[in-house]
Amino acid sequence: MQTDIDPRTLIGRKAFDRNGTKIGTVDEVYLDDATGEPEWAAVRTGLFGRDAFVPLEPSEVVGNELRVPYDKALIKDAPDFGVGRHLSPEQELQLYRHYGLDVDDSGPTPPDRDFGNLAPDSD
């Protein structure tokens, strides 16, 4: 993903899958605690739907859209962890595995490391 974009500007953008099918609207953005870079977006999948986490790498912002290089069905089947709080290291690993992303989980995760801070509000 473009690293020069302010994560707060992602909120409210429409998200589309790799086939151009609308997934929903970006509800929240989660930052990596170690780098401060946007790592996950929670996308509201419908009026009465839930928020599905999508990886922001290798997604891209094109115009006013977030384009996610996965099928809508895979995104809608992502683990549901709710929104508004940190992702635990275990939850983040589940998401990485769900999307088939490489992650080094060979060693134990430090117990004091938190993943997925919410981006600060723009107010």
Buried (B, 14 or more C-beta within 10 A) or exposed (E): BEEEEEBBBBBEBBBBBBEEEBBBBBBBBBBBBEEEEBBBBBBBBEEEEBBBBBBBEEBBBEEEBBBBEBBBEBBBEBEEBEBEEBBBBEBBBBBBEBBEEEEEEEEEEEEEEBBBBBBEEEE
